[in-house]
Amino acid sequence: MDGTLYYRDRPAPGAQELLNYLRGNGKKVGFITNNSRNTAGEIARKLFGIGIFAQPDEIVTATDAVGSYLMGQYGPLKVKAAGSQSMQQAIAEKGHRIIPLPSAEQADVIVLGRDTDFSFDKLQQIVNDVERGVKLVATNPDLYHPGPGGSKIPETGALARAIEAITGQPVPSIGKPGPYLFECAMNKYGAEARHCTMVGDNLETDIAGGVRAGMRTIWLRSGGMNQTLTGGDASVPIPDVIIERIEQWSYFNKNDEWRSD
């Protein structure tokens, strides 16, 4: 949502107006985010503080979803986690037992989120646990997200790459562009992909995930990811609509191009 509805601590011009328009015309609005540090409730409070109104039950986050994913795949587990306290609490609330990462007790799975306190010791601990057969699951594959002044803020995927480089094993992720968060959102609303439109600023996660899920897609080119569409590259998803900023929704409304069944 950062880079689409807001930029760090300020709302994107036209964002709340768009939400009002969609809701006023009977459209269901949901938010899918690879954020792995904050719960839906925390994100809703942040949005409210900057003038964007969303209910926690409209927000699907990697933070909240990873515990549900593990429960659905494996049942209750002993979990070590590298990430925020909010993520660890969300995992525990889904019925898993959290074990401190440095503990000698072996976990069933390690969850890797965007850990802003990541360290050499944590890297060594995770690598050695994986070598002993512990499963590792990442919340999201993003390498970075845009920061102020065009800077890049490291994300979960960058930490996962370090682990992959040592173990030689790919680290699976539940986040976009994978299907899990999209399926959670559609199940929440009882919606089919053909009735959904994904709006996002990241070609590799938002748009690629939406395309794979069978949704229509709208790419915000100026969200801060500095991505481009290159001709002839089949790995680059082609969005249905490209706009520069979220405030341009009014243009599509006037031209009868922003539609949803």
C-alpha positions in Angstrom: 0.0 0.0 0.0 3.0 2.3 0.5 3.6 3.7 -2.9 -0.1 3.3 -3.9 -2.4 4.7 -1.3 0.3 6.6 0.7 3.9 7.6 0.7 5.5 6.8 4.1 3.4 9.2 6.3 1.4 11.1 3.8 -1.7 10.0 1.8 -1.5 9.8 -2.0 -3.6 12.6 -3.5 -6.9 11.2 -4.6 -6.6 8.0 -2.6 -9.5 8.5 -0.2 -11.6 10.0 -2.9 -11.1 6.8 -5.0 -12.1 4.7 -2.0 -15.2 6.8 -1.4 -16.2 6.5 -5.1 -15.8 2.7 -5.2 -17.6 2.2 -1.9 -20.3 4.6 -2.9 -20.9 2.6 -6.1 -21.3 -0.7 -4.3 -17.8 -2.0 -4.9 -16.0 -4.1 -2.2 -12.5 -2.8 -1.4 -9.8 -4.9 0.0 -6.1 -4.3 0.7 -3.4 -6.9 0.1 0.0 -6.1 1.5 3.3 -7.9 1.8 3.9 -5.9 5.0 5.4 -8.4 7.5 5.9 -6.1 10.5 2.4 -4.8 11.2 -1.0 -6.5 11.7 -4.1 -5.4 9.9 -5.2 -3.5 13.0 -1.9 -1.6 13.2 -2.1 -0.7 9.5 -5.7 0.5 9.8 -4.7 2.8 12.7 -1.8 4.2 10.6 -4.1 4.8 7.7 -6.7 6.5 9.9 -4.0 8.8 11.2 -3.2 10.1 7.7 -6.8 10.4 6.6 -7.4 7.1 4.8 -10.2 5.0 6.2 -10.0 1.2 6.1 -11.3 -1.5 8.5 -8.9 -4.1 9.8 -11.0 -6.9 8.3 -10.5 -5.3 4.8 -6.7 -5.7 5.1 -4.9 -8.9 4.3 -1.3 -8.8 5.5 1.6 -11.2 5.3 2.0 -10.6 9.1 -1.4 -12.0 9.9 -1.5 -14.6 7.1 1.7 -16.6 7.7 0.3 -18.3 10.9 -2.9 -19.3 9.0 -0.8 -20.6 6.1 1.3 -22.8 8.4 -1.8 -24.1 10.3 -3.4 -25.0 7.0 -0.4 -26.8 5.7 1.0 -28.5 8.8 -1.3 -27.9 11.8 0.1 -26.6 15.1 3.8 -26.1 15.0 6.8 -25.1 17.1 7.9 -21.9 15.4 11.0 -19.8 15.6 10.7 -16.3 14.0 13.0 -13.6 12.8 10.8 -10.5 12.6 8.6 -8.1 14.6 6.9 -8.8 17.8 3.6 -8.2 16.0 4.4 -11.0 13.6 5.3 -13.4 16.4 2.2 -12.6 18.3 0.0 -13.1 15.2 1.6 -16.5 14.6 1.0 -17.5 18.2 -2.6 -16.3 18.0 -3.2 -18.8 15.1 -2.3 -21.7 17.5 1.5 -22.1 17.2 4.1 -22.1 19.9 6.8 -19.5 19.5 10.3 -20.6 20.5 13.1 -17.9 20.9 15.3 -18.0 17.8 18.5 -18.6 19.8 17.0 -21.5 21.7 18.6 -24.9 21.6 15.2 -26.5 21.2 14.5 -27.4 17.6 11.5 -25.8 15.9 9.4 -27.3 13.2 9.6 -24.2 11.1 11.4 -20.8 11.0 9.4 -17.8 9.8 11.5 -15.0 8.2 9.9 -11.6 8.1 11.4 -8.1 7.6 13.6 -8.2 10.6 15.1 -4.7 11.2 17.4 -6.2 13.9 18.7 -8.9 11.7 22.3 -9.8 12.5 25.2 -12.2 11.7 24.3 -14.3 14.7 20.7 -14.7 13.5 21.9 -15.6 10.0 24.2 -18.2 11.4 21.4 -19.6 13.6 18.9 -19.9 10.8 21.4 -21.4 8.4 22.4 -24.1 10.8 18.8 -24.9 11.8 17.9 -25.2 8.1 20.9 -27.5 7.6 19.5 -29.7 10.5 16.2 -30.0 8.6 14.0 -27.2 10.0 11.6 -25.8 7.4 12.1 -22.1 6.5 9.2 -19.9 5.2 9.5 -16.2 4.3 6.6 -13.8 4.6 7.3 -12.1 1.3 10.0 -12.1 -1.5 10.5 -8.3 -1.9 14.1 -7.3 -2.0 13.4 -3.7 -1.0 10.7 -1.1 -0.8 11.1 2.6 -1.7 12.3 5.0 0.9 12.6 8.8 1.1 14.5 10.6 -1.6 14.7 7.5 -3.9 16.5 5.4 -1.3 15.9 1.7 -1.0 14.9 0.0 2.3 15.9 -3.7 2.5 13.1 -6.1 2.7 12.5 -9.8 3.7 13.6 -11.1 0.3 17.1 -9.6 0.7 17.5 -11.6 4.0 16.2 -14.7 2.3 18.8 -14.3 -0.5 21.6 -14.4 2.0 20.3 -17.7 3.5 19.8 -19.2 0.0 23.3 -18.3 -0.9 24.7 -20.4 2.0 22.2 -23.3 2.0 21.7 -23.6 -1.7 18.0 -24.1 -1.0 15.2 -21.8 -2.2 13.2 -20.0 0.5 9.5 -20.3 -0.2 7.3 -17.3 0.5 3.6 -16.8 1.1 3.5 -13.2 -0.1 2.8 -11.6 -3.5 3.2 -12.6 -6.3 2.4 -16.0 -4.9 -1.3 -16.9 -4.8 -1.9 -17.3 -1.1 -2.7 -13.6 -0.1 -4.8 -13.2 -3.2 -6.8 -16.3 -2.4 -7.2 -15.1 1.2 -8.6 -11.8 -0.1 -11.0 -13.4 -2.6 -12.2 -15.9 0.0 -12.9 -13.1 2.5 -15.2 -11.5 0.0 -16.5 -14.6 -1.8 -15.2 -13.1 -5.0 -14.0 -14.6 -8.2 -10.8 -13.4 -9.9 -12.7 -12.3 -13.0 -14.6 -9.8 -10.8 -11.5 -8.3 -9.2 -9.0 -5.6 -10.2 -5.6 -5.4 -8.6 -4.1 -1.9 -8.2 -0.4 -1.6 -7.3 2.9 0.0 -7.9 5.1 -3.1 -8.1 5.2 -5.0 -11.4 7.0 -8.0 -9.8 4.6 -8.5 -6.9 1.3 -6.6 -7.3 0.8 -6.9 -11.1 2.5 -10.2 -11.6 0.4 -11.7 -8.8 -2.8 -10.2 -10.0 -2.2 -11.4 -13.5 -1.4 -15.0 -12.3 -4.5 -14.9 -10.1 -6.6 -14.0 -13.1 -7.5 -10.5 -12.0 -7.4 -7.3 -14.1 -4.5 -5.1 -13.2 -3.8 -1.4 -12.9 -0.1 -0.3 -12.5 0.9 2.9 -10.9 4.1 3.7 -12.7 5.3 6.5 -10.3 5.0 4.5 -7.1 8.7 4.6 -6.5 9.9 1.2 -7.7 11.6 2.6 -10.8 10.4 -0.3 -12.9 9.9 -0.3 -16.7 8.0 -2.5 -19.1 10.5 -4.0 -21.6 9.3 -5.4 -24.9 9.8 -9.1 -25.6 10.4 -10.2 -22.0 7.8 -12.8 -21.2 8.6 -12.6 -17.5 7.4 -9.0 -17.3 3.6 -8.9 -16.7 1.6 -6.6 -18.9 -1.0 -4.6 -16.9 -4.4 -3.9 -18.3 -4.1 -0.2 -17.5 -1.1 2.1 -16.7 -1.4 5.3 -14.8 1.1 7.6 -13.1 -0.7 8.4 -9.9 -3.7 7.1 -8.0 -5.4 10.5 -8.4 -5.8 9.7 -12.1 -8.7 7.4 -11.2 -11.0 10.4 -12.0 -9.7 10.3 -15.5 -10.8 6.7 -16.0 -14.1 7.4 -14.4 -14.8 10.3 -16.8 -13.8 8.1 -19.8 -15.8 5.2 -18.6 -12.7 3.0 -18.5 -12.5 2.2 -14.7 -15.0 -0.7 -14.5 -15.7 -3.7 -12.4 -18.5 -6.2 -12.8 
